């Protein structure tokens, strides 16, 4: 039987269960960091945004303690989040020495997108426990968390395991054609479901033409430089969002090309980097709160 190459990193003498807990937590954490990075966020940035959502306006000192990092580590991440428009920092009205952070709509959208990426790339890979373990495993892990003193350890979910991140009003969907819509009927079906839920939809493609049956699904079709600019220029996404009557920060852009993903992110949109049909459809269902197919 072979073992992971990093097994030696755990000190010899650990009981088997403790060894497995450490390794399992490490591997899930690595996968979570990779998934969250899709939106340009690191694991610390995701924890910061989630903490600000949970606690409201919070001082940087309290935030560092809550996230579990030093102020020296927190500050550059906060600087980056503020530059991205995800957070605002303001002096406290009663004590000017204290700087408080609040999350912006853009920050909520980024957090929701990162949560969707984690859901698609991490949770789908976790094996389902058997019927007998489905209750015992979560209860045991919660007991472990509390035993090690994690402040605010979560309670067993009462909502079927759905995310506790407050909903973000994402009301627009901008889809690429070649390499995304063309991948399979499931993707176009997700667009239909989004439209049925009231989401404004647009097809934004460099393709010279698209089939009529595809055009009919979208509220707006923009091919090439029809609006005076073309992908990957961030302005194309702003202009399409304006045509749809939706702020670009409330739009989801789906594309398979890195340069277009960067352009959409610079425009301020929430981005889904298309890799697989199942992954993209799953992320759209989470982001747009669509019923599963």
C-alpha positions in Angstrom: 0.0 0.0 0.0 1.4 3.4 -0.9 1.1 6.5 1.2 1.1 10.3 0.2 4.6 11.7 -0.2 4.0 14.2 2.6 3.0 11.6 5.2 6.3 12.1 6.9 5.4 15.6 7.8 3.2 14.3 10.7 5.2 13.5 13.8 5.7 9.8 14.4 3.8 8.4 17.3 0.5 10.1 16.5 -2.5 7.8 17.0 -4.0 6.8 13.7 -7.1 8.9 14.1 -5.2 12.1 14.9 -2.9 11.5 12.0 -5.8 11.1 9.7 -7.5 14.3 11.0 -4.3 16.3 10.4 -3.8 15.0 6.9 -7.5 15.3 5.9 -7.7 18.9 7.1 -4.4 19.8 5.3 -5.6 18.3 2.0 -9.0 20.0 2.2 -7.4 23.3 3.1 -5.0 23.1 0.1 -7.9 22.3 -2.2 -10.0 25.1 -0.7 -7.1 27.6 -1.3 -6.8 26.5 -4.9 -10.5 26.8 -5.5 -10.8 30.2 -3.9 -7.9 31.5 -6.0 -10.2 31.3 -9.0 -11.5 34.7 -8.0 -8.1 36.1 -7.2 -8.5 35.5 -3.5 -6.3 33.7 -1.1 -7.5 31.7 1.9 -6.8 34.6 4.2 -8.8 37.0 2.1 -11.8 34.6 2.1 -11.6 34.3 5.8 -11.4 38.1 6.2 -14.5 38.7 4.0 -16.5 35.9 5.8 -15.5 37.4 9.2 -16.6 40.9 8.2 -20.0 39.4 7.0 -20.4 37.5 10.2 -19.4 40.4 12.6 -20.4 43.5 10.7 -18.1 46.6 11.0 -15.1 45.3 12.9 -11.8 46.8 14.0 -8.6 45.5 12.3 -7.2 44.4 15.6 -10.4 42.3 16.4 -10.4 41.1 12.8 -6.8 39.8 13.0 -7.6 38.0 16.2 -10.8 36.5 14.8 -9.1 35.3 11.6 -6.1 34.0 13.5 -3.3 36.0 11.8 -1.0 38.7 13.0 -1.7 42.4 12.2 1.4 42.4 9.9 -0.1 39.6 7.9 -3.6 41.1 7.9 -2.7 44.6 6.7 -1.4 43.8 3.1 -4.3 41.5 2.5 -6.7 44.2 3.6 -4.9 46.7 1.4 -5.5 44.4 -1.6 -9.1 43.8 -0.8 -9.7 47.5 -0.5 -8.0 48.1 -3.8 -10.3 45.5 -5.3 -13.3 47.4 -4.0 -14.2 44.5 -1.7 -13.8 46.3 1.6 -14.0 49.9 3.0 -11.9 51.0 5.9 -13.0 54.0 8.0 -12.0 55.6 11.2 -14.3 54.8 14.1 -16.7 57.7 14.9 -16.1 57.4 18.7 -12.4 56.6 18.7 -10.3 57.9 15.8 -7.5 55.6 16.7 -9.6 52.6 15.6 -10.0 51.6 11.9 -13.1 49.6 11.1 -13.7 47.4 8.0 -17.0 46.9 6.3 -17.8 44.8 3.3 -19.0 46.2 0.0 -21.5 44.7 -2.5 -18.4 43.8 -4.6 -16.9 42.0 -1.6 -20.1 40.1 -1.0 -20.1 39.1 -4.7 -16.5 37.9 -4.5 -17.2 36.0 -1.3 -20.2 34.3 -2.9 -18.2 33.5 -6.0 -15.3 32.0 -4.0 -17.9 30.0 -2.0 -19.4 28.7 -5.2 -15.9 27.7 -6.5 -15.2 25.9 -3.3 -18.6 24.1 -3.5 -17.9 23.0 -7.1 -14.3 22.0 -6.7 -14.0 20.8 -3.2 -17.3 19.7 -1.8 -18.1 17.6 -4.9 -14.9 15.7 -4.3 -15.6 14.8 -0.7 -16.9 11.3 -0.4 -20.4 10.9 1.0 -20.4 9.2 4.4 -22.5 6.1 4.7 -26.0 6.4 6.4 -24.6 5.4 9.8 -21.8 7.9 9.7 -23.8 10.8 8.2 -24.7 12.1 11.6 -21.8 10.7 13.7 -19.0 12.2 11.6 -20.2 15.9 11.7 -20.9 15.5 15.4 -17.5 14.2 16.1 -15.7 16.8 14.0 -17.7 19.6 15.8 -16.6 18.1 19.1 -12.9 18.2 17.9 -13.3 21.8 16.9 -14.7 22.8 20.3 -12.2 20.7 22.2 -9.4 22.7 20.6 -11.0 26.0 21.6 -12.2 27.3 18.2 -14.3 30.4 19.0 -17.7 30.3 17.4 -17.5 26.7 16.4 -20.4 26.0 14.0 -23.6 24.3 15.0 -25.0 21.4 13.0 -26.8 23.0 10.0 -30.5 23.3 10.2 -30.9 24.4 6.6 -29.9 21.3 4.7 -26.2 22.4 4.6 -26.6 25.5 2.5 -24.1 28.3 2.7 -24.6 30.9 5.5 -23.2 33.6 3.3 -25.9 36.3 2.8 -27.3 36.3 -0.7 -25.8 38.7 -3.2 -28.2 40.1 -5.8 -26.6 38.8 -9.0 -29.0 39.7 -11.7 -27.0 39.4 -15.0 -25.4 36.5 -16.8 -22.9 37.0 -19.6 -21.9 33.8 -21.4 -19.1 33.0 -23.9 -20.1 30.8 -26.9 -17.2 28.8 -28.4 -15.7 26.6 -25.7 -18.6 27.2 -23.2 -22.1 27.1 -24.8 -20.7 24.7 -27.4 -19.6 22.2 -24.7 -23.0 20.6 -24.2 -26.7 21.3 -23.9 -26.5 21.4 -20.1 -24.8 24.8 -20.2 -27.5 26.3 -22.4 -30.1 24.7 -20.2 -28.6 26.5 -17.2 -29.0 29.8 -19.1 -32.6 29.0 -19.7 -33.1 28.3 -16.0 -31.4 31.6 -15.1 -33.6 33.5 -17.6 -36.7 31.8 -16.1 -35.6 33.0 -12.7 -35.5 36.6 -13.9 -31.8 36.9 -14.6 -30.9 39.1 -17.6 -28.8 37.1 -20.0 -26.3 38.1 -22.8 -24.1 36.1 -25.2 -20.7 37.8 -25.6 -18.6 36.1 -28.2 -15.8 36.7 -30.8 -17.5 34.2 -33.0 -18.8 35.7 -36.3 -22.2 34.0 -35.9 -24.2 31.7 -33.6 -27.1 29.5 -34.4 -30.6 31.0 -34.2 -31.7 28.6 -31.6 -28.9 29.8 -29.4 -29.7 33.5 -30.0 -33.3 32.9 -29.0 -32.3 32.0 -25.4 -30.5 35.3 -24.7 -31.9 38.8 -24.0 -28.8 40.2 -25.9 -26.3 38.9 -28.3 -23.0 40.8 -28.8 -20.6 39.4 -31.4 -17.1 40.7 -32.0 -16.7 44.5 -31.7 -20.4 45.2 -32.1 -20.4 47.7 -29.2 -17.1 49.4 -30.2 -14.8 47.2 -28.1 -14.3 43.5 -27.9 -13.0 40.9 -25.4 -10.8 40.9 -23.4 -11.2 44.7 -22.9 -13.0 45.2 -19.6 -15.2 47.9 -21.2 -17.1 45.3 -23.2 -18.5 43.8 -20.0 -19.5 47.2 -18.7 -21.3 48.1 -21.9 -23.1 44.8 -22.1 -24.2 45.1 -18.4 -25.4 48.6 -19.2 -27.5 47.3 -22.1 -29.0 44.7 -19.8 -29.8 47.4 -17.2 -27.7 45.6 -14.5 -24.6 47.0 -12.7 -21.6 45.0 -13.8 -20.8 44.1 -10.2 -24.1 42.2 -10.2 -23.2 40.2 -13.3 -21.7 36.7 -13.6 -19.4 36.2 -16.6 -18.6 32.7 -17.8 -15.6 32.2 -20.1 -12.9 29.6 -20.8 -10.1 32.0 -21.8 -7.8 33.4 -19.1 -7.4 36.8 -20.8 -11.2 37.2 -20.9 -11.5 36.0 -17.3 -9.0 38.7 -16.3 -10.9 41.4 -18.4 -14.2 40.5 -16.8 -12.7 40.6 -13.3 -11.1 44.0 -14.0 -14.5 45.3 -15.1 -15.9 44.3 -11.6 -18.0 41.3 -12.6 -18.1 38.0 -10.8 -16.3 35.4 -12.9 -16.7 31.7 -13.5 -13.7 30.2 -15.3 -15.2 27.4 -17.4 -13.4 24.1 -17.1 -16.0 21.4 -17.0 -19.8 21.3 -17.7 -20.7 20.0 -14.3 -18.4 22.5 -12.5 -19.8 25.6 -14.4 -23.4 24.5 -14.0 -22.9 23.9 -10.3 -21.3 27.3 -9.8 -24.2 29.0 -11.7 -26.7 27.2 -9.6 -25.0 28.5 -6.4 -24.3 32.0 -7.6 -27.8 32.6 -9.1 -29.7 30.5 -6.6 -31.1 28.3 -9.3 -32.9 25.0 -8.6 -30.8 22.0 -9.5 -31.7 20.4 -12.8 
